[in-house]
Amino acid sequence: MCYFRDTVRSTCMHYTTRSFRDNYLYSELTRLFVPGRAATRMLLVLLSTVTSTAQADLDLNEALRLALVDDPVIMASEARARALGDAAVADGQLPDPKLKTGIWNLPLDDLDVSREPTTQWRLGVNQAFPRGDTLQYQQQQSEWIARAEQANTGVTTRKLIRDVRKSFLELYYQVQAERVISETRALFAQLVDITLAHYATGRVRQQDVLRASLELSRLDDRTTRIRNNADKGRAALMKWIGDAASLPIDSNFPELSALPAKEAIEAALPEHPVIRVETAKLEASNRKISIAREQYRPGWSAGLEYRKRFGENPNGDDRADMMAAMVTVELPLFPKKRQDKRLSASIQQAESVQLTRDDKLRELKRMLDADYANWQRLGERATLYESQLLRESTANAQASLNAYQSGVTEFTTLMRARITDLDVHLDDLRVRVDRASAQANLLYLAGEKP
């Protein structure tokens, strides 16, 4: 039962798995009850309505699933890895043999192929053999480059999951912040009415009425700014999940995978795809060094020719055909400006890749330390908000309202208490979202099955 069939047709197919249980229940009810009865039809219609309503909200897991389906960046990386894998097979093969043919020693005065005994038609084949184990190392080098691209696919996937999570979390904050402000606006609207009533009886000053109206207008301005941020957040999320980003956001706080211990994450950092990319590049560079060393050995080629002769010998016999076998050897006699320089360049390139790998490993370690510390401190703040600040700010706002209605405190104190209560609730939401965002960064480092 795809919902929003006319308006969100392109996203219907993505919710088939999610709605399997509801569809199964629908089919069982259809089988058990008589379709012709009005009560049964009403029950099925209600069930369909409830199912569609429940499916209308977009949660984090569904956003991730939609983003990972046919992502063009991941698919492009996979295609490059397959291309490099095929190229590795080709790089390990011998060069194509060369076929040659032609006429040798043909007299130019009459172009008679039978007159001269040296005139020949030759047909030959030649096969070159690269120096030493060059082919083997070339294939290994290409295989490691293909593995680097495969690891890069893992990097792309992890970044996609991290970025989608963080974008969804930010959008969730904007949506929930708008809800909090809307609830607070209703309270401020009541305060405006109360202040107007008190002003009519002479209990408050005109300044209190103006202050209440001002704070209400400021709330409207904050709502507009939050809606603007929400629109930008949906646009960012639309990059990965398309029109599904326009769906309502699930009100439940997004759930992320549990974090391993920091020591376990740190121990697994050398296997992070970012590091595996550099490791594969380093292995490819080492194979390039081996190829450079093989260039000190001679390369050679072998050839075989069939030589056809025309005409007859003086005794009347046909001239005998001939065969030739040849071997060509390359002599690396002057390696100073060729082989030596190539070997030196290959070694320095491998050292550069090794240093880059070490630097990226240190950068991942820095990210782990910073994000884990941030995650822990935000957890402490979230606990403080849940255990004290929310309750205290709400109690303070209620006490200020009671005191104002009793004429004990001034309107300024009441407004300050209400604004503080709003800010505390928004800060609590911000802390929980920021902590989840830090957890998304840590999951990018730890790795998980998406």
N, C-alpha and C positions, 0 to 999 in steps of 0.2 A: 504494500500500500504506500506508494510514493506520495508525499505530501507536497503542497504548493505545485501541482502538476503543471500549471500554466506559467507560473512566474519563475520557478527555480528548476526547470526541467533538467538542466545540465548536471544538477547535483543529486538527483533522485537515486541514481545507481549506487552512490557511495553509502547509502544508508540501508542497503539490503541486509547486510550482516547484522547490523545493530538492531534491526526490527524483526529478526528471525523468530524470536520467542513470541512476539505479539502476533505475527502472521500465523504461527502454529496454533496459538490459542484461538484465533479467529476461525481457522479451518476446522478445528475440533468442535467449536460451537456450531458451525454450519452443519457438520455431520450429525451432531447429537439432536439438534432441534429441527422441527419442521419449518422449512423456509416460508411456507405460506401463512403462518400465523403472524398476526400484527405484533404481538409481544416479542416474538423472536426477532423480527426485523428491527424493532426499536432497540433491542439489546445490542444487536450487531452494529447498528448505526452509532450508538453511544460508545461502544468499544472502539470503533474506527475513529471516532472523534477524539477520544482520550489518547489513543495511540499516536495520532497525528500531532496532537498538542504536545505530548511528551517528547516527540522527536524534533520539534521545532527549535529547541535550544541547542546551541553549539557548545560542546565542551572541549577541553584541551586534547583529550585522546582522539576525538574525532577529527579535530583540526590537524593533528599530527598524521593521522592515517591519510587524510586527503592530500596533505603536502607531500607525502612519500610516494603517492601513486603517480607514476609517469612524470617525475620531476625532470625537466629537460637538462638541468646541470648535472645531475647524477647519471642520467642516461648518456650524456655526452662523454663523461669521464669513463663510463663502462665501455663505450664504443672505442675510445682511444686505447684503453687497455687491451681490448681484443685485437685492435689493429697492430699494436706493438707486439703482441704475442704471435700473430701471424708473421710479422716481419722478422721475428727472432728465428723462426723455422727457416725462412729464406736466407738469412744471414749465415747460416751454418752449412750451406751447400756450396759445392764447387762451382766455379764460373762455367758458363755455357761453353761447350766445345766450339771451335771455329772450323768451318768448312771452307776450303779454298779450291779453286779450279782455274785453269787457263791454258793457253798455248805458249810453249817456250820455243825459242830459236826458229821462228818462222821466217823464211827468206822473203825479203820485201820486193825483190824484182818480179817474181811471178806468183808469190803466195802459195807455192806448191808444197803441201805438207809431206809429200812422199819423196822429195828430192834429197833433202839433207838427212843424214842419219841421226843428227842431234835434235831434230824437231820432235817435240813431245806434247801430248795433252796430259796434263797432270790433274789428279783429283786427290786431295788430301784432307786430313782432319788433325786438329791441334787442340790439346787440352793443357790448360795452365793449372799449376798446383801452388797455392800461396805458401809463404814461408812458414816452416815449422807447424805449430798448432794454431796458427792465426784464425782459421775457420772456427775451431772449437771455442776460442776465447771471444770471437765476435758474436757467436750465438749466445754464449753466456752473458755477455754484456747487454745484448738486446733483451734477453730474458729478465735481467735485473731492472732494466728500464721499464719493462712491462709491469713488473711487480711494484715499482714505484708508482706507476699510474693506478694500479689496483689499490694500493694504500691511499692514494690521493682520493679515490672514490670513497673510502672510509672517512677521510677528513671532511669531504663535502657532505656526506650523510650526517655526521655528528654536528657539523655547523648548522645544517638545515634544521635538525631537531632542536638545537639550542636556540636558534634565532626565532623559530616558530613559537617555542615556549615563551621566550621573553616578550615577543610581540603580543601573544595572547594574554599574558599576565598583565601587561601594561593596558591593554584594551579592557581587561576585566576590572582593573583599578578605576579607569575612567567611568565605566558603566556603573559600578557600585558607588563611586563617589557621587555621581549624579543622583543616585537613589538616596544616599544619606542627606545630601543637600536638599532634595525635594521634601524629605520628611521634616527636616529642620525648618524649611520655608513655611510649612503648615503651622509650626509652632510660632514662628515670627509673625505670620499673618494674624494669629490669635492675639499676640502681644500688641500688634497695631490696633486691633479692635478694642482690647482692654484699655490701652492708653487713651484712645479716643473717648471711650466711655468715662474714664477718670478725668480727662480734660474737660468734658462737658459738665462735670460736677465740681470742677475747680480743685480736684485733688492733686493734679500734676500740672507742670508747666508746658507751654507750647513747644519748648525745646525737646521735651521727652517724646512728643508726638513726631517731631521732625527726625529725631534720632532713630525711632522705630522704623519710620518709612525709609530712611537712608540705609539702614542695615538690611531691610528687605530688598531694596534695589541692588545692593552689593551682592546679595545672595543670587539674584537673577544674573548679575554679571559673571559670577563664578560658575554658574550653571552653563552659561553660554561658552565660556572658555573651556570647560570640561567637555562639552559636546563637540567643540572644535577639535580637541585632542583625541576624542573618541573617533571622530570621522577620519582623522589622519591615521589612527591606529588600524581602523578597518581597511584603509587603503593599503597600508603596509602589509597586513595579513592577506589581502586579496592577491598579492604577488604569488603566494604559494597555494592558496586554496580556492581562488577564483570567487565566484558569486556567493559561495557559502559563507564568506566573511560578513555578508549583510544579514545573516540570520541572528536572532536574539542570542545573547550570551547566557550560558547556564549560570544561575545564581550561586550554585555551590562552589566553594573555593577549589581551584584546580589542584588535582592530586598529582604529585610527581613520584618517580621511583625512589625507593629508599637509598640513602647514601651508604657506601662502605666506610670503614674507618679510614682516617686520613693516612695512616701508615700503609694500608692496602692500596689506596689510590697512588701514593708516591712510589710504591714498589712496582706498580704496573705502568708507570710513565714511560719507561724505555720501549714498551710495546704499543704506545699510542700511535695512531696512524701518521701523525705529523713526524714522529721520530722514525717510523718504519719507511716513510718516503725517503728521508735522508740516509737511512741505512742502506736501502736499495741503491740509491745514487752512489754511495760510497763503494758498494760492491761492484757496480758498473765501472767506476773509476779504477778500481783495482784490476779489473779485467782489461781495461785500456792500457794499464801499465804492462800487463803480460803481453798484450799485442805489440807494444812498442819494443819489448825485449825480443820478441820473435823476429823482428825486422833485422836483427844482426845475423840471422841464419839465411842461407841462400834460398831463393825461390827458383822453381824450375817448371818447365813445360815439356811435353812430349808430343811428337807428331808422327804421322804415318802417311805416306803418299803412294799412290799408284800412278805410274807413268806409261802412257800409251805411245808407242812409236808406229809410224806409218811407213809404207814402201817395202822394198825387198833388199836383201843382201846381194852381193855380186853373184853368188851361186844360185840365186833364185828363191831362197828361203825368205819367209816373212821375218822382218826384224823383230827381235825379242822385246817384249815389254819389260819394264823395270819397276822396282819398288825402292822407296827410300824411307828410312826411319831416322828421326832426329830428336835430340834432347838439347834444350836451351837452359842454361843456368845463369841466374842473376848473382853477381859477385859484389857484396857490400864491402868494397875495399876502402872507402873513404867515409866512415860513419860520423866524423866529427860534427859536421854541419847538418846532418840529416837525422840519422838514428839517435845520436846522443841528445840532440835538441828535443826530439819528439819524446824520448824517454824522460828527460828532465821536465818537460811541460806536463806530461801525464802524472808524474809524481807530485808536482806542485798542485795540480788540479785536485788530486785525491786528498792532499792535506787541507785544501780549502773546503772541500765537502765535509771532512771530519770536523773541522772547526765550526762550520755552520751547524752540524748536527749537535755538537756540544752546546752551542749557544741556544739552540731551540729547546734542548732538554732543560737548560737552566731557566729559560723563559717559562716553560710549563711548570717547573717547580715554583717559580715566583707567583704565577697565577694561582697555583694550588694554595700556597701560604696566604695570599691576600684574600682569595674568595672564601677559604675555610674560616679564617679569622672573622671576616665580615659576616658569614653565615652564623657563626657562633654568637657574635655580639647582637645581631639582629634577633636571634632566638631569645637571648636574655631580655631584650627590649619587648619582644612579643609577650613573653611571660609576665613582665611588669605591667604591660597594658591590660592583659587579661585578668591579672590578679588584683590590681589596685586602680590604675589610672581610669579605666572606663567606669568602674563603679563609683569612684570618688568624684569624677567630673559630672556624672549624671546626678549623684546625690547633691552636689554643690549647686547645680542648675535648678534642681527642684526646690532646694532650701531657699535659694535666692528668689524664686517665684513666689513661694509661700510668704517670705518676708516682705516682698514688694506688695502683695495683695493685702497684707496686714498693715501696710504703711510703716514698717520698721526700717526698710532700706530704700535707697534711691534707685531710680530707673537705670542709671549708668552701671551700677553694680549688677543689676539683673542682666543687662545686655552683655556685659563682660563675661558673666558666668555662662550664658547661652553660647556665646561665640567660642569660649574656651571648650565647652562640651563638644561643639561641632568640630573644632580643630583636633581635639583628642581622638574622636572617632575616625576622622580622616587620617590622622597620623598612625593610628592602629592599623588601618587598612593598608597604608603605605608601607609600614614596617613588614607586615605579613607578605605583601607582594614582593618587596625588595628581597626578603629572605628566600622566597621561592625562586626569584631570579638568580640569586647567588647559588642556590641549589642546582639550577639549570646549568650554570657555569661549571660547577663541580661534576655534574653528571657528564658533561662534555669531556672532562678530563678522565673520569673513571671509565666511561664506556658502558654500554648496555645494549641489550637487544631491543630495537625499536618496535 
